[in-house]
């Protein structure tokens, strides 16, 4: 009995090691539309996870397994993504605001063009650890602006602009991702 229970527990833990999140092109979950797989900070082109596409150790995204300091395709700082290793405002590609979260997982978000800040945010909390941002204002260079929405994230899908129509769906993904990985996926994998 103990051996059977131990074996079942061990197998359950091992299966978790092999699980990978899948990222699909458009509003699809078919095998022919798979872009890549994600596991442990790395994006792979094959299901066996032997062909590395992107490595995301911490706040740098690189195509190298061990990126050298100062190199990288993108740098992720807070809720922003920058070109290369820069953190200059002019190199900021987008800023994300999490509009709905559940216990740290991003359920809904909006990505604005460039370096913007958010002010006058109002949030409400719901049962189950859900936090919803109900109202906010966008500032660019200390001025209130409407802001240009690049991407909308909702229901494990990334959409073009401020839309949630199926025709505007660029990516569909399984599992939960942090806001920085969602920023990277929106900027790089939707090309």
Backbone torsions as a table, in degrees:
resi	resn	phi	psi	omega
1	UNK	NA	-46.2	-179.9
2	UNK	-65.2	-40.7	-179.7
3	UNK	-64.5	-41.1	178.9
4	UNK	-63.8	-42.1	178.7
5	UNK	-66.5	-41.8	178.4
6	UNK	-63.8	-43.2	178.9
7	UNK	-63.7	-42.3	178.8
8	UNK	-63.6	-41.9	178.5
9	UNK	-65.1	-44.5	179.4
10	UNK	-62.0	-44.9	179.0
11	UNK	-63.5	-38.7	177.7
12	UNK	-63.3	-40.6	177.6
13	UNK	-68.6	-39.3	-179.2
14	UNK	-68.0	-37.6	179.2
15	UNK	-63.5	-33.2	176.4
16	UNK	-64.5	-29.4	178.8
17	UNK	-69.8	-25.2	-176.4
18	UNK	-95.2	-9.4	-177.6
19	UNK	-72.7	140.7	177.6
20	UNK	-136.2	147.4	175.1
21	UNK	-79.5	147.0	-178.1
22	UNK	-115.0	138.8	179.5
23	UNK	-118.8	124.8	-175.7
24	UNK	-111.6	154.2	174.7
25	UNK	-81.5	131.0	176.1
26	UNK	68.7	-157.8	-178.0
27	UNK	-92.1	65.0	-173.6
28	UNK	-142.3	157.1	171.1
29	UNK	-135.6	34.6	179.7
30	UNK	-97.9	150.3	-178.0
31	UNK	-57.1	-34.1	-178.0
32	UNK	-70.0	-16.9	-177.6
33	UNK	-101.7	10.5	-179.8
34	UNK	-71.2	128.1	176.1
35	UNK	-89.8	-50.8	-178.3
36	UNK	-164.3	177.9	178.5
37	UNK	-122.0	149.5	-179.5
38	UNK	-125.6	134.0	173.4
39	UNK	-157.6	129.9	171.9
40	UNK	57.3	43.6	177.3
41	UNK	81.7	8.9	-178.8
42	UNK	-130.6	143.9	175.7
43	UNK	-107.5	130.0	-176.6
44	UNK	-120.9	153.0	179.2
45	UNK	-90.1	-14.6	-177.5
46	UNK	-123.6	155.9	-177.1
47	UNK	-66.8	-27.5	178.5
48	UNK	-76.3	-10.1	178.7
49	UNK	58.3	52.6	175.8
50	UNK	-111.7	-22.3	-177.8
51	UNK	-105.1	101.6	-176.4
52	UNK	-73.3	129.6	173.0
53	UNK	-97.1	-54.5	-177.6
54	UNK	-140.4	142.1	175.5
55	UNK	-112.6	133.5	-176.6
56	UNK	-126.5	68.4	178.7
57	UNK	-85.8	106.2	-179.8
58	UNK	75.8	-124.4	-174.0
59	UNK	-105.1	15.2	179.5
60	UNK	-120.3	140.3	173.6
61	UNK	-113.0	128.2	-177.1
62	UNK	-140.7	164.6	173.2
63	UNK	-93.8	-4.7	-179.3
64	UNK	-93.8	148.8	178.3
65	UNK	-66.1	-41.1	176.9
66	UNK	-125.7	89.3	-177.4
67	UNK	-68.1	139.9	176.8
68	UNK	-75.3	154.8	-179.9
69	UNK	-60.6	135.0	177.7
70	UNK	87.8	-0.9	178.3
71	UNK	-110.4	167.7	177.8
72	UNK	138.6	155.2	178.1
73	UNK	-77.8	-41.4	-176.6
74	UNK	-139.7	154.6	172.1
75	UNK	-123.0	133.9	-178.0
76	UNK	-112.8	118.7	-179.5
77	UNK	-129.5	116.4	-178.6
78	UNK	62.7	-120.3	179.5
79	UNK	-110.5	30.5	-178.9
80	UNK	-127.7	153.9	175.5
81	UNK	-123.1	134.4	-177.2
82	UNK	-120.8	153.6	174.5
83	UNK	-72.3	140.2	176.2
84	UNK	59.5	-138.0	-178.4
85	UNK	-105.1	11.2	-175.3
86	UNK	-76.8	158.4	169.0
87	UNK	-131.1	23.9	177.1
88	UNK	-77.0	146.4	178.8
89	UNK	-56.5	-39.3	-177.0
90	UNK	-66.8	-21.9	-179.9
91	UNK	-94.9	2.5	-180.0
92	UNK	-75.9	122.9	-179.5
93	UNK	-87.4	-31.2	-177.6
94	UNK	-169.4	155.7	177.9
95	UNK	-126.4	132.4	-176.7
96	UNK	-106.5	139.4	169.4
97	UNK	-121.1	126.3	178.6
98	UNK	-80.1	110.7	-177.4
99	UNK	-90.6	-18.1	176.6
100	UNK	-151.4	122.8	179.1
101	UNK	-130.7	156.6	174.7
102	UNK	-136.3	108.8	179.1
103	UNK	49.9	46.1	177.2
104	UNK	90.2	-14.5	177.9
105	UNK	-88.3	134.6	-179.5
106	UNK	-81.1	116.9	177.1
107	UNK	-95.4	-39.3	179.0
108	UNK	-142.4	144.8	179.3
109	UNK	-157.6	164.0	176.5
110	UNK	-131.1	136.5	178.2
111	UNK	-111.5	122.2	179.4
112	UNK	-99.2	154.0	179.2
113	UNK	-70.9	132.2	173.2
114	UNK	71.8	-163.9	-176.7
115	UNK	-89.0	106.6	176.6
116	UNK	-129.7	161.9	174.8
117	UNK	-123.6	163.8	-177.6
118	UNK	-120.5	134.1	-176.4
119	UNK	-133.8	161.5	177.4
120	UNK	57.1	41.9	-179.5
121	UNK	-77.9	139.4	174.2
122	UNK	-123.0	135.1	-179.1
123	UNK	-131.7	157.2	174.2
124	UNK	-131.7	152.2	-179.3
125	UNK	-112.3	139.6	178.7
126	UNK	-120.3	170.1	178.6
127	UNK	-61.1	151.0	178.4
128	UNK	85.7	14.8	178.4
129	UNK	75.3	23.3	-178.7
130	UNK	-90.3	130.5	175.6
131	UNK	-118.4	129.8	-178.4
132	UNK	-122.3	128.0	173.0
133	UNK	-84.3	113.1	-175.4
134	UNK	-90.8	-24.8	-177.3
135	UNK	-154.6	141.8	175.3
136	UNK	-160.8	159.9	176.4
137	UNK	-118.6	145.5	-178.3
138	UNK	-101.6	131.8	177.0
139	UNK	-119.8	136.0	173.3
140	UNK	-131.0	124.5	-175.8
141	UNK	53.7	43.6	177.3
142	UNK	63.9	20.2	177.3
143	UNK	-121.9	139.4	176.4
144	UNK	-69.5	127.2	179.5
145	UNK	-135.8	158.9	176.1
146	UNK	-68.7	-29.4	-179.4
147	UNK	76.5	143.2	178.9
148	UNK	-96.8	117.5	179.7
149	UNK	-81.9	119.2	177.6
150	UNK	-85.6	-46.0	-175.2
151	UNK	-142.5	149.8	173.2
152	UNK	-121.8	134.4	-179.4
153	UNK	-114.6	124.5	-179.4
154	UNK	-159.4	138.5	176.6
155	UNK	52.9	46.3	179.4
156	UNK	58.4	34.7	177.0
157	UNK	-136.8	147.3	174.9
158	UNK	-112.9	123.3	-176.6
159	UNK	-110.2	154.9	175.0
160	UNK	-75.9	133.5	175.5
161	UNK	64.5	-146.5	-176.3
162	UNK	-97.0	25.4	-174.5
163	UNK	-102.8	156.0	169.1
164	UNK	-129.8	26.5	176.1
165	UNK	-78.8	146.7	-179.7
166	UNK	-58.5	-33.9	-178.9
167	UNK	-67.8	-20.9	179.9
168	UNK	-98.5	5.0	-179.0
169	UNK	-74.5	124.6	-179.5
170	UNK	-99.0	-38.5	-178.3
171	UNK	-140.3	147.9	169.7
172	UNK	-126.3	138.3	-178.0
173	UNK	-137.6	157.8	176.4
174	UNK	-103.6	155.3	176.1
175	UNK	81.3	-166.4	-179.0
176	UNK	-118.3	139.1	178.2
177	UNK	-126.0	151.6	174.2
178	UNK	-73.0	165.2	-178.7
179	UNK	-62.9	-35.2	-179.8
180	UNK	-67.0	-39.1	178.5
181	UNK	-70.3	-35.4	175.9
182	UNK	-64.7	-38.8	175.7
183	UNK	-59.4	-48.7	179.5
184	UNK	-60.9	-46.4	-179.2
185	UNK	-60.1	-41.7	-179.2
186	UNK	-65.6	-42.4	-176.1
187	UNK	-76.4	-43.6	-172.6
188	UNK	-95.2	-45.0	-171.6
189	UNK	-81.4	-10.7	179.0
190	UNK	-90.8	0.5	-179.1
191	UNK	-64.8	NA	NA
